[in-house]
């Protein structure tokens, strides 16, 4: 698999909420970079939404952010998203979480 991300990945175990057309799905991020995220895939149904908002609960109950993301790949266990139009504040938060700040 080709690594599309620009920046270091950090292995994480943070809660995420995918906001899909038919409702929300709760899950966990497996790793994070300033340009994208790899999620543990929920096998409840086949993926249909190619671009969707993802809420990253960086500090659960305290700090979260919603970033528009585009799915770039998926398999049985994981799905990879690249962030689309993250704000300066969101980029700074991601850099800080990934230890690049």
C-alpha positions as CSV (number, residue, x, y, z in Angstrom):
1,X,0.0,0.0,0.0
2,X,1.3,3.5,-0.9
3,X,1.6,5.9,2.0
4,X,-0.1,9.1,0.9
5,X,0.5,11.2,4.1
6,X,2.8,14.1,4.4
7,X,4.0,13.9,8.0
8,X,4.7,11.6,10.8
9,X,2.1,9.2,11.9
10,X,1.4,8.7,15.6
11,X,-0.2,5.5,16.9
12,X,-3.3,6.5,18.8
13,X,-6.4,5.0,20.4
14,X,-8.7,8.0,20.4
15,X,-12.5,7.8,20.0
16,X,-13.9,9.1,16.7
17,X,-17.4,9.7,15.4
18,X,-18.1,9.3,11.7
19,X,-21.1,11.5,10.7
20,X,-22.7,9.5,7.8
21,X,-25.8,10.0,5.8
22,X,-27.8,7.4,7.7
23,X,-26.5,8.4,11.2
24,X,-23.3,8.4,13.2
25,X,-20.9,5.6,13.9
26,X,-18.6,5.5,16.9
27,X,-15.2,4.0,16.6
28,X,-11.5,4.5,17.2
29,X,-8.5,5.9,15.3
30,X,-5.5,3.5,15.0
31,X,-3.1,6.2,13.9
32,X,-3.1,9.9,13.1
33,X,-1.1,12.3,11.1
34,X,-1.5,16.0,10.3
35,X,-3.0,15.1,6.9
36,X,-5.1,12.0,7.6
37,X,-6.3,9.3,9.9
38,X,-6.6,5.5,9.8
39,X,-9.7,4.2,11.5
40,X,-10.5,0.7,12.8
41,X,-13.4,-0.2,10.4
42,X,-16.8,-1.0,11.7
43,X,-18.0,-4.1,9.9
44,X,-21.7,-3.4,10.3
45,X,-22.1,-2.5,6.7
46,X,-20.2,-1.7,3.5
47,X,-18.8,1.8,3.3
48,X,-20.8,4.2,1.0
49,X,-19.9,7.7,2.0
50,X,-16.7,8.8,0.2
51,X,-16.4,12.2,2.0
52,X,-17.8,12.9,5.4
53,X,-17.2,14.8,8.6
54,X,-15.2,13.0,11.3
55,X,-15.1,14.1,14.9
56,X,-11.8,13.4,16.6
57,X,-12.2,13.3,20.4
58,X,-8.6,14.2,21.1
59,X,-9.2,14.5,24.9
60,X,-12.5,12.7,25.4
61,X,-15.1,15.0,27.0
62,X,-12.7,18.0,26.8
63,X,-11.2,18.6,23.3
64,X,-12.7,17.5,20.0
65,X,-12.7,18.8,16.5
66,X,-14.8,18.0,13.4
67,X,-12.8,17.7,10.1
68,X,-14.2,17.0,6.7
69,X,-12.3,13.9,5.4
70,X,-12.2,11.9,2.2
71,X,-11.9,8.1,2.2
72,X,-8.8,7.1,0.2
73,X,-8.8,3.4,0.9
74,X,-10.4,0.6,3.0
75,X,-10.1,-3.1,3.7
76,X,-11.7,-5.5,6.1
77,X,-10.1,-4.1,9.2
78,X,-9.2,-0.4,8.5
79,X,-10.1,2.6,6.4
80,X,-7.9,5.5,5.6
81,X,-9.0,9.1,5.3
82,X,-7.2,12.3,4.2
83,X,-8.3,15.6,5.7
84,X,-10.0,18.1,3.4
85,X,-9.7,21.9,4.2
86,X,-8.6,21.6,7.8
87,X,-8.5,25.1,9.4
88,X,-5.3,26.6,10.8
89,X,-6.4,25.8,14.3
90,X,-7.2,22.2,13.4
91,X,-3.8,21.8,11.7
92,X,-2.1,23.2,14.8
93,X,-4.1,20.7,17.0
94,X,-3.2,17.8,14.8
95,X,0.5,18.8,14.8
96,X,0.5,19.0,18.5
97,X,-1.2,15.6,19.0
98,X,1.3,14.1,16.6
99,X,4.2,15.6,18.4
100,X,5.3,17.7,15.5
101,X,4.5,21.1,17.1
